[in-house]
């Protein structure tokens, strides 16, 4: 099969090195199973990149090979702010149509278009389906619905794109609950649940007899995420201080960067846990992997997650996890691999951290890892995607919601 993937954001660009990694991981896994894969990335640069000092590639369109997969991306700037109704969407789709034409001239028409996020990749796929009669699949990852950032003018376009798709995939069973109140249930069902994929580095690692290759003293919690309001690190610090303050045998390491760093530093000082908490800054995947092998447990206090990739990465390292219930983690965390906390409350979350520390020896690193690979491994997820592609090719008439 020939699959053309459309990411929702810039794709593995110097100014956004982590953007598109989920699509990249899926693309590589599908290619390894024998599919022909291509990627077009229409998202333009924003004006802030003009002043970032980042070197801009010559020309607005860049054609390259990444992981033996052809990629055509738009490297020009958008002079239209996303706050301007319609124009930013029309620009995105116009760029996408041009990239699709260039791609198909070089590599032929794909059998299936796979758009990630309806806004705006799904809308582009819907337009390409009209003009080229190619079946489309939409995978929804976006947290925009849960955080109330869908504009009224966008809703009809999103409904139309969802209805046009041959298949609609959710990365967690909880995701439609945030979409239905905005777009209406009848316009977006049925959904098929296929989770995000585990990266090769985490799937291929080997656990030693203790489940770790690190030598350390004390119990270490690890948190990974951007230092932004949505990740709710204030709750984590308050929970940690309430439960483990002045306990030198328990520490917390936080990997990530963002606008909340200064405020979180100040909160750490205020809570009196400076000697137990270390901010690691932005780490690449290799260093994240090593931190996960080093820690005893991963903790997440995100208010909402469409999935929870850092959770499955920790599970692949044999580490138990703690997360907030009510969104993506619900489909990842179970009684064998960690704890879900029902309230965003420092006392409740601190109790969960204490419980996990006390019962840590009851968690089997090998059982945790094997369960993770069985559900989120590369071949497991890629084969499920192949089944979806085959189904839309065998029965190309899309199902109306």
Beta strands, then each sheet from edge to edge (+ up, - down):
strand 1: 2-6
strand 2: 36-41
strand 3: 61-66
strand 4: 69-74
strand 5: 112-116
strand 6: 135-140
strand 7: 167-170
strand 8: 192-193
strand 9: 219-224
strand 10: 250-255
strand 11: 277-281
strand 12: 297-299
strand 13: 320-324
strand 14: 338-341
sheet 1: 3+ 4- 2- 1- 5- 6- 7- 8-
sheet 2: 11+ 10+ 9+ 12+ 13+ 14+
end
